[in-house]
Amino acid sequence: MTDTFHKSGPRKVGQVKEVTSLSNPIIKDIKALTNKKDREETGTFMAEGLKLVIDALELGWEIRTLVYAKAAKGKPLVEQVATKTVAHGGLVLEVSEKVLSSITRRDNPQMVVGIFEQRWKRLDELRPEKGDTFVALDRVRDPGNLGTIIRTADAAGASATILVGECTDPFSLETVRATMGSVFAMPVVRCTAEEFLAWHKRSGAYVVATHLAGAIDYRKVEYATKPVVILMGNEQSGLPDNLAKDADRTVRIPQEGRADSLNLGVATAVMLFEARRDLLILDDRK
Ligand code: SAM
C-alpha cells in the first residue's frame, strides 16, 4: 500500500496526478479495495458516481482520493469536487477510461469515483428515543440485500442499521452500489449477538423480531409508543433461538401461495414501513 491510504502515515497534500498505466501503484491500491482485508487495513472504501461523491462531501465524509475520467475534466461540478478534495488534503487522479473501467470492474464506468474513510457508529452511541426506529440484521450475508436494506431504512426514516454477528461488509463495492448513496446517510453499527442482547436490556428499546413461526401478525403490534428495533434473521437459517427468545415480540408476516418465506430485503421493507406508518397515525391523532 502506498502512503495515500494509510490512516496514520503521511498523506501527500493536494496533489493532482494524471495516470494512464494500470500498473501504477496507487491504482493497484485502489483496485485492492475490492478486498475486505484491504478495506479494513486502510479504513477506506470506494463509491462511484459524481452525485454520490457530492452528497458524501456535503454530509461531511472524509475523502482520501478522487478519481475522474479525462473526459470529465473541465466540467464545473467535477472541478468543484476536485477543489474540495485538494482542500481536504486528498489526492486527485485524472485517469484514462481504461483505468477507470479496471478500478470499477465495469465496461461503462461512472466518470467519477471517490475513496472515502469508513465510518462506524458504536452501539453505546445509540440513545433510542420514542419515535426512533432501528433495523437490526442477524448475520446478513448477501451484499445486495444489505445495500437494499440500508437504502430502505434511509427512505423509511430509520435512525440506524445494526449489524449483529458476522455480516457482509456495508462498504463493499456491491453493497455501496445497492445503497444508491444511502450508505452516507444511514449510521451503521456492528456488534456481537451478546453485545446486542446487553444493549437491549439497558437501552429501553422495544425489540420486534420477525420469524416464520412468529405468534403475532406484524400488523397487531404497537410500534409507536417506544423506540423500536426491527430484528431480522439470516437469509438461510433465520433468527437463532437466543435472539428470538430475548425479543419483546416475535411476529410473522402472513403469506399465501407456495413461497416458504419472503426475501430478507422485502420482509424488512414491509416491517419498516408498517412501524413508521404506526408512528404517523399516532402523530395525526395529536
Ligand atoms: N429459511 C429461513 C427461516 O427458516 O427462517 C428463511 C429466512 S428468510 C429468507 C430471512 C428473514 O426474513 C427471516 O429470518 C425473517 O426475519 C424474515 N422473513 C421473511 N419472511 C417472513 C415472514 N413471512 N414473516 C416474518 N419474517 C419473515
Residues whose N, C-alpha, C, O or C-beta is under 5 A from the ligand:
A	BS01	SAM	T210 H211 L212 L231 M232 G233 N234 E235 Q236 S237 G238 L239 V251 R252 I253 Q255 S261 L262 N263 L264 A267
